[in-house]
Structures are given as structure tokens and as C-alpha cells.
């Protein structure tokens, strides 16, 4: 597609979007967690993890559990449980070749996020995983993140989107389902209802 202009250098970018390295937005970055970050993580039931594969293709994975499921091991280290899923483990596969990871922590009905970047390690540790058990089920593995950068972000995107305002939400049942996507992409003879029933059963029986 043709566009009026594509930006290819930092000078032009900063001409359009000026930024000072001494501005508050630049100075709020830390290389470790503080008590504010710990409290935010303790209230967060949902995070997003970004990784990159060996070819440079990015992957963004959501993770969710009861609030506080991400464990703060110390002010430079986090642990994230790996729960039952489809075993694609795209993020883990990526970390094996490129350990760089980035996280966004979200707290419902709050318009701030906590952003963390660092290096990821895949670990299997009984003592650690026992601390992350839910309903008596321990994760087999955990993602340990060694923090290199942390900062809280005034997420105007959450405000603009109205994500916490129920009156802006689409009518229930109008959004496409995973089953709709799967039947469209994978032609294995099953109907949408058959695929949905399988996925619904999986969600009800394989949470932990």
C-alpha cells in the first residue's frame, strides 16, 4: 500500500513527536522493582508477555490467574507459572533462542500499567512451583524473568478504549469465537458447534 509518508529515521520521528531525555516520562524508568511495583504485581490477575523467535517474528502471549499469581522473588526477579494449555509454548520456544522478554501487568478497573523488560529463563523447581499451586495443582514449569527495566505507565490507551466501562462493551455473543476462527482456517470436517463444544469442555475441565 502507498502512504503519504513513511518514517525511516529518528530525526524525522522526533521532529513529529518531540521528546526530552530529561522529561518525567524518561526519568521514571528503574532497573529493579520497588514497593510500588510489588504491590501492583500483587493485584494483577492478567499479564501480557512479548518474545521474539529466531527469525525476528514477535509473539505476544496473555497469561491470567488469580491476582498475585506472578511471584516476586526479589527486586530483580519474577516467576510466572506455566499452566495447562495447548502446549504450543511459542514463548518458551522463543526464549530458547532469544531470552529477551517484555511484560505488561494490568489491574482491572485501573488505568495504569506496569511494564517490565529483561531476560527470561525456563525453570523446573519443586519448591518454587509449589508456591504457585492453585486448587492443589502445581505448574510443571515456570518462566523466571531477570528484570532490566521497570516502569509504571499512564495508559491513556485504557482510558480512550473505555475498556473498563461496561456501556462500551459489544453485546455478548457478537464477537467471533475461537471456534469460528478454527473452522475457517482448519478444514477438518467439523462444524463450528462441534469445535466450540470441544473447546468449552476443555475450558471447564483443564484449567489447572
NORBELLIN-V604714 format. One record per residue. PSI is psi in degrees with one decimal (999 if undefined). BURIAL is I if it has 16 or more other ideal C-beta (glycine too) atoms within 10 Angstrom, else O. Layout:
psi=PSI burial=BURIAL
psi=PSI burial=BURIAL
//
This chain:
psi=147.8 burial=O
psi=136.1 burial=O
psi=163.4 burial=O
psi=-41.6 burial=O
psi=141.1 burial=O
psi=135.9 burial=O
psi=125.6 burial=O
psi=-2.2 burial=O
psi=155.5 burial=O
psi=-36.2 burial=O
psi=-47.7 burial=O
psi=-39.4 burial=O
psi=-45.4 burial=O
psi=-20.9 burial=O
psi=-37.9 burial=O
psi=-34.6 burial=O
psi=81.0 burial=O
psi=146.2 burial=O
psi=136.1 burial=O
psi=134.6 burial=O
psi=-12.9 burial=O
psi=3.3 burial=O
psi=154.7 burial=O
psi=-36.0 burial=O
psi=-30.5 burial=O
psi=-28.8 burial=O
psi=-11.0 burial=O
psi=2.2 burial=O
psi=135.9 burial=O
psi=159.9 burial=I
psi=13.5 burial=O
psi=167.8 burial=O
psi=147.3 burial=I
psi=-173.8 burial=O
psi=-33.2 burial=O
psi=-46.5 burial=O
psi=-40.1 burial=I
psi=-43.8 burial=O
psi=-41.2 burial=O
psi=-44.8 burial=I
psi=-37.6 burial=I
psi=-19.8 burial=O
psi=-4.4 burial=O
psi=122.5 burial=I
psi=1.4 burial=I
psi=129.0 burial=O
psi=162.8 burial=I
psi=131.4 burial=I
psi=128.4 burial=I
psi=134.4 burial=I
psi=173.4 burial=I
psi=134.8 burial=I
psi=178.7 burial=I
psi=-18.5 burial=O
psi=2.1 burial=O
psi=-1.4 burial=O
psi=129.4 burial=O
psi=151.4 burial=O
psi=137.1 burial=O
psi=122.4 burial=O
psi=129.4 burial=I
psi=145.0 burial=O
psi=134.5 burial=I
psi=147.1 burial=O
psi=178.3 burial=I
psi=145.1 burial=O
psi=135.1 burial=O
psi=9.8 burial=O
psi=-24.7 burial=I
psi=124.0 burial=I
psi=130.3 burial=I
psi=110.4 burial=I
psi=-37.2 burial=O
psi=-174.3 burial=O
psi=0.3 burial=O
psi=3.8 burial=O
psi=132.7 burial=I
psi=156.4 burial=I
psi=132.5 burial=I
psi=121.5 burial=I
psi=146.6 burial=I
psi=108.3 burial=I
psi=174.1 burial=I
psi=139.2 burial=O
psi=-149.9 burial=O
psi=1.5 burial=O
psi=18.9 burial=O
psi=-38.6 burial=O
psi=49.6 burial=O
psi=-43.6 burial=O
psi=-44.4 burial=I
psi=-44.0 burial=I
psi=-39.9 burial=O
psi=-42.8 burial=I
psi=-28.7 burial=I
psi=-26.8 burial=O
psi=-22.8 burial=O
psi=106.4 burial=O
psi=-5.2 burial=I
psi=129.8 burial=O
psi=156.0 burial=I
psi=141.7 burial=I
psi=146.2 burial=I
psi=125.5 burial=I
psi=134.5 burial=I
psi=136.2 burial=I
psi=123.5 burial=I
psi=139.8 burial=O
psi=20.0 burial=O
psi=141.3 burial=O
psi=16.5 burial=O
psi=152.1 burial=O
psi=159.3 burial=I
psi=126.9 burial=I
psi=133.3 burial=I
psi=139.3 burial=I
psi=149.0 burial=I
psi=-152.5 burial=I
psi=136.8 burial=O
psi=146.3 burial=I
psi=139.2 burial=O
psi=120.7 burial=I
psi=151.4 burial=O
psi=108.8 burial=O
psi=115.2 burial=O
psi=-44.3 burial=O
psi=-42.8 burial=O
psi=-48.5 burial=I
psi=-29.6 burial=I
psi=-28.6 burial=O
psi=-14.2 burial=O
psi=17.4 burial=I
psi=142.5 burial=O
psi=131.3 burial=O
psi=35.0 burial=O
psi=2.1 burial=O
psi=120.4 burial=O
psi=145.8 burial=O
psi=150.1 burial=I
psi=-36.3 burial=O
psi=165.2 burial=I
psi=151.4 burial=I
psi=117.1 burial=I
psi=128.8 burial=I
psi=122.3 burial=I
psi=113.7 burial=O
psi=132.3 burial=I
psi=-23.6 burial=O
psi=136.5 burial=O
psi=135.8 burial=I
psi=151.3 burial=I
psi=147.7 burial=I
psi=129.1 burial=I
psi=98.8 burial=O
psi=81.7 burial=I
psi=-23.5 burial=O
psi=-37.0 burial=O
psi=-35.3 burial=I
psi=-47.7 burial=O
psi=-36.5 burial=O
psi=-21.0 burial=O
psi=28.1 burial=O
psi=-26.9 burial=O
psi=0.1 burial=O
psi=109.2 burial=O
psi=-29.5 burial=O
psi=-13.3 burial=O
psi=-7.0 burial=O
psi=146.3 burial=O
psi=155.2 burial=O
psi=135.7 burial=O
psi=133.0 burial=O
psi=-5.1 burial=O
psi=-24.1 burial=O
psi=144.1 burial=O
psi=148.9 burial=O
psi=164.8 burial=O
psi=-37.5 burial=O
psi=-38.3 burial=I
psi=-44.9 burial=O
psi=-45.9 burial=O
psi=-42.7 burial=I
psi=-32.8 burial=I
psi=-38.1 burial=O
psi=-36.8 burial=O
psi=112.0 burial=O
psi=86.8 burial=O
psi=14.6 burial=O
psi=-8.6 burial=O
psi=150.8 burial=O
psi=166.5 burial=O
psi=-43.2 burial=O
psi=-38.8 burial=O
psi=-43.3 burial=O
psi=-42.3 burial=I
psi=-41.9 burial=I
psi=-41.2 burial=O
psi=-44.0 burial=O
psi=-39.4 burial=O
psi=-42.7 burial=O
psi=-40.5 burial=O
psi=-42.8 burial=O
psi=-32.7 burial=O
psi=-21.4 burial=O
psi=-11.3 burial=O
psi=41.4 burial=O
psi=-40.4 burial=O
psi=999 burial=O
//
